[in-house]
Amino acid sequence: MKLEDYSAPVYPPHCPHPCESCELRGSPAFNPVSLDELRAIQSFRDGSRVVEAGRPVIEEHRASSQLFTLYSGWAFRFKTLSDGRRQILSFLLPGDFIGVQDEFSDGRTHGVEAATLVTLCVFPRDKLWPLFRSQPRLGYDITWLAAREEKMVDDNLVTTGRRNAMERVAMLLMHLYRRAQRAGLERDGWVEFPFNQQHIADAIGLSLVHTNKTLRRLQRLGLHKLDGGWLRILEPKALETLGDYFERPFRPTPLI
């Protein structure tokens, strides 16, 4: 199993009305919108952007004039300390709305980095408030997405504060696997997993050595398999129980 075994990411369509041709909107993972709302999103949208793996989508400690919807690929939000230690706050998948947290806070709260080649739909930040005024339901959707992101950060806080090493890794693997499934990224039981052990350590607050030992122990137990940038969960019930992961079925989410 290798990344190159599957097709490359789909880029945003280049046509007069790309939002009407958006391939994500056909997915049951996302709420439908009215024609009027779709036109408002199209008016809000200001083109697309491609970012290579390892490059910033939003630079930490620097104001961004843009908001984004992740169209394809994986990214993550993070904060770093003055000595370079990094905490990954959340992982981002197609459909996630990026950058709105700074709208509700003082100062720049985070950076965003592409974990794979990503494509993004771009929105000017200064059009956000006019969109809230003219399309209150879309404004509610954006607020809902920000609140969902906060919930994921809360869950991560519980993981780093209370779960042991085995539970932390099990929780993270199940969480990312289920989210990738929901986004339609599963292929024959595998999902793309472009994260190395340092990413995992930075997300769950373990040392690199401890993360390595824990991943190997779980794999020896036959609970999961990582191979060539892909993840397969072999014993989902056991991994869910170990990680105390009992997520309710995912509800359809807004797509901006």
C-alpha positions as CSV (number, residue, x, y, z in Angstrom):
1,M,0.0,0.0,0.0
2,K,1.6,3.3,-1.1
3,L,0.3,6.8,-1.6
4,E,1.0,6.7,-5.3
5,D,-1.3,3.7,-5.7
6,Y,-4.3,6.1,-5.7
7,S,-5.2,9.1,-7.8
8,A,-3.9,12.6,-7.0
9,P,-6.0,15.2,-5.2
10,V,-8.8,16.8,-7.1
11,Y,-8.3,20.5,-7.7
12,P,-11.1,23.1,-7.4
13,P,-12.8,23.2,-10.8
14,H,-11.9,26.2,-13.1
15,C,-15.2,27.3,-14.4
16,P,-17.5,30.4,-14.2
17,H,-19.4,29.0,-11.2
18,P,-17.0,26.6,-9.4
19,C,-19.1,26.4,-6.2
20,E,-21.9,24.9,-8.2
21,S,-19.5,22.3,-9.5
22,C,-17.9,21.5,-6.1
23,E,-17.4,17.8,-5.8
24,L,-17.5,18.0,-2.0
25,R,-21.1,19.2,-2.1
26,G,-22.3,15.8,-3.4
27,S,-21.0,14.1,-0.3
28,P,-23.5,13.1,2.4
29,A,-21.0,14.4,5.0
30,F,-22.1,18.0,4.3
31,N,-25.4,19.8,4.7
32,P,-27.1,21.0,1.5
33,V,-27.5,24.7,0.9
34,S,-30.1,26.7,-1.0
35,L,-29.3,28.2,-4.4
36,D,-29.3,31.7,-2.8
37,E,-26.8,30.5,-0.2
38,L,-24.7,28.9,-2.8
39,R,-24.5,32.1,-4.8
40,A,-23.6,34.0,-1.6
41,I,-20.7,31.6,-1.0
42,Q,-19.6,32.0,-4.6
43,S,-19.7,35.8,-4.2
44,F,-17.7,35.4,-0.9
45,R,-15.1,33.2,-2.6
46,D,-12.0,34.7,-4.0
47,G,-10.3,32.0,-6.0
48,S,-8.3,29.0,-5.0
49,R,-4.8,28.2,-3.7
50,V,-2.4,25.2,-3.8
51,V,0.1,24.7,-0.9
52,E,2.9,22.1,-1.0
53,A,3.4,19.7,1.9
54,G,5.3,21.2,4.8
55,R,4.5,24.8,3.7
56,P,2.4,27.2,5.8
57,V,-1.2,27.9,4.9
58,I,-1.4,30.5,7.7
59,E,1.9,31.7,9.2
60,E,2.0,31.7,13.0
61,H,2.1,35.1,14.7
62,R,1.3,36.9,11.4
63,A,-2.1,38.4,10.6
64,S,-3.8,36.7,7.6
65,S,-6.3,38.6,5.4
66,Q,-7.7,35.3,4.2
67,L,-9.9,32.5,5.3
68,F,-10.0,29.1,3.7
69,T,-12.0,26.0,3.1
70,L,-9.8,22.9,2.7
71,Y,-10.8,21.3,-0.6
72,S,-8.4,18.4,-0.7
73,G,-5.5,17.0,1.3
74,W,-4.5,17.1,5.0
75,A,-3.3,20.0,7.2
76,F,-3.0,20.8,10.9
77,R,-3.3,23.7,13.3
78,F,-0.5,24.3,15.7
79,K,1.2,26.6,18.2
80,T,4.9,26.7,19.1
81,L,6.8,27.8,22.2
82,S,9.8,30.1,22.1
83,D,12.2,27.1,22.2
84,G,10.6,25.5,19.2
85,R,8.4,22.9,20.9
86,R,5.2,22.5,19.0
87,Q,1.7,21.5,20.0
88,I,-0.7,20.3,17.3
89,L,-4.1,21.6,18.2
90,S,-6.2,19.8,15.5
91,F,-5.9,18.0,12.2
92,L,-7.8,19.4,9.2
93,L,-9.6,17.5,6.4
94,P,-11.6,18.4,3.3
95,G,-14.5,20.6,4.2
96,D,-12.9,22.2,7.3
97,F,-13.1,26.0,7.5
98,I,-9.7,27.5,8.4
99,G,-8.7,30.8,10.1
100,V,-12.0,32.0,11.7
101,Q,-10.6,31.5,15.2
102,D,-8.6,34.7,15.0
103,E,-11.9,36.6,14.3
104,F,-13.0,35.9,17.9
105,S,-9.7,36.4,19.7
106,D,-7.0,39.0,20.5
107,G,-3.9,38.5,18.5
108,R,-2.8,35.6,16.2
109,T,-3.8,32.3,17.8
110,H,-2.2,29.7,15.7
111,G,-0.4,28.6,12.5
112,V,-1.7,26.1,9.9
113,E,0.7,23.8,7.9
114,A,-0.1,21.6,5.0
115,A,0.7,17.9,5.8
116,T,0.2,16.9,2.1
117,L,-0.3,18.9,-1.1
118,V,-3.5,20.8,-0.3
119,T,-5.9,22.8,-2.4
120,L,-8.0,25.5,-0.7
121,C,-10.9,27.8,-1.6
122,V,-9.9,31.3,-0.5
123,F,-12.2,33.9,1.1
124,P,-11.3,37.5,2.0
125,R,-11.5,38.1,5.8
126,D,-13.0,41.5,5.3
127,K,-16.1,40.0,3.6
128,L,-16.9,37.9,6.7
129,W,-19.1,40.4,8.5
130,P,-21.1,41.4,5.4
131,L,-21.8,37.7,4.8
132,F,-23.1,37.3,8.4
133,R,-25.4,40.3,7.9
134,S,-26.8,39.2,4.5
135,Q,-26.8,35.4,5.1
136,P,-27.5,34.8,8.8
137,R,-27.8,31.0,8.3
138,L,-24.4,30.9,6.7
139,G,-23.1,33.0,9.6
140,Y,-24.5,30.5,12.0
141,D,-22.8,27.7,10.0
142,I,-19.5,29.4,10.3
143,T,-20.0,29.9,14.1
144,W,-21.0,26.2,14.4
145,L,-17.8,25.1,12.6
146,A,-15.7,27.2,15.0
147,A,-17.5,25.7,18.0
148,R,-16.9,22.2,16.6
149,E,-13.2,23.0,16.3
150,E,-13.2,24.1,19.9
151,K,-14.8,20.8,20.9
152,M,-12.0,18.9,19.2
153,V,-9.5,20.9,21.1
154,D,-11.4,20.2,24.3
155,D,-11.2,16.5,23.5
156,N,-7.5,16.8,22.8
157,L,-7.0,18.5,26.2
158,V,-8.7,15.6,28.0
159,T,-6.5,13.2,26.0
160,T,-3.2,14.9,27.0
161,G,-4.3,15.6,30.5
162,R,-5.9,12.3,31.6
163,R,-5.2,9.4,29.2
164,N,-2.1,7.3,29.4
165,A,0.2,6.8,26.5
166,M,-1.6,3.7,25.0
167,E,-5.0,5.5,25.4
168,R,-3.7,8.6,23.8
169,V,-2.4,6.9,20.7
170,A,-5.5,4.7,20.4
171,M,-7.7,7.7,20.7
172,L,-5.9,9.7,18.0
173,L,-5.7,6.8,15.6
174,M,-9.5,6.2,15.9
175,H,-10.4,9.8,15.7
176,L,-8.4,10.5,12.5
177,Y,-9.5,7.2,10.9
178,R,-13.2,7.9,11.6
179,R,-12.9,11.5,10.3
180,A,-11.1,10.3,7.2
181,Q,-13.9,7.7,6.6
182,R,-16.5,10.4,7.0
183,A,-14.7,12.6,4.4
184,G,-14.8,9.8,1.9
185,L,-11.1,9.1,2.0
186,E,-11.2,5.4,2.8
187,R,-9.9,3.0,0.2
188,D,-10.3,-0.7,0.7
189,G,-10.2,-0.3,4.5
190,W,-7.2,2.1,4.4
191,V,-7.1,5.8,4.9
192,E,-4.2,8.2,3.9
193,F,-2.1,8.9,7.0
194,P,0.6,11.4,6.1
195,F,1.8,11.9,9.6
196,N,5.1,10.8,11.1
197,Q,5.8,9.9,14.7
198,Q,6.8,13.5,15.5
199,H,3.3,14.8,14.4
200,I,1.7,12.2,16.7
201,A,4.0,13.1,19.6
202,D,3.2,16.8,19.1
203,A,-0.5,16.1,19.1
204,I,-0.8,14.0,22.2
205,G,2.0,15.5,24.3
206,L,4.4,12.5,24.4
207,S,8.1,12.3,23.7
208,L,9.2,10.9,20.3
209,V,10.7,7.8,22.0
210,H,7.6,7.1,24.0
211,T,5.4,7.6,20.9
212,N,7.5,5.2,18.9
213,K,7.3,2.5,21.7
214,T,3.6,2.9,22.0
215,L,2.9,2.7,18.3
216,R,5.0,-0.5,18.1
217,R,3.2,-2.0,21.0
218,L,-0.2,-1.4,19.5
219,Q,0.9,-2.8,16.2
220,R,2.3,-5.9,17.8
221,L,-1.1,-6.4,19.5
222,G,-2.6,-6.4,16.0
223,L,-4.9,-3.4,16.5
224,H,-3.8,-1.3,13.6
225,K,-1.3,-1.2,10.7
226,L,0.7,1.8,9.3
227,D,2.2,1.2,5.9
228,G,3.7,3.6,3.4
229,G,1.6,6.6,4.7
230,W,-1.6,4.7,5.0
231,L,-3.5,3.6,8.1
232,R,-5.7,0.5,8.6
233,I,-7.6,-0.2,11.8
234,L,-7.6,-4.0,12.3
235,E,-9.5,-4.2,15.6
236,P,-11.7,-1.1,15.8
237,K,-13.8,-2.3,18.8
238,A,-10.6,-3.1,20.8
239,L,-9.0,0.2,19.8
240,E,-12.1,2.2,20.7
241,T,-12.3,0.5,24.1
242,L,-8.6,1.1,24.8
243,G,-8.8,4.8,23.8
244,D,-12.2,5.3,25.6
245,Y,-13.4,6.5,22.2
246,F,-17.2,6.4,21.9
247,E,-17.9,9.2,19.4
248,R,-21.5,9.5,18.4
249,P,-22.2,9.1,14.7
250,F,-21.0,12.1,12.8
251,R,-23.8,14.5,11.7
252,P,-23.6,16.3,8.4
253,T,-21.7,19.5,8.7
254,P,-21.8,22.9,7.0
255,L,-19.6,23.4,4.0
256,I,-18.6,27.0,3.2
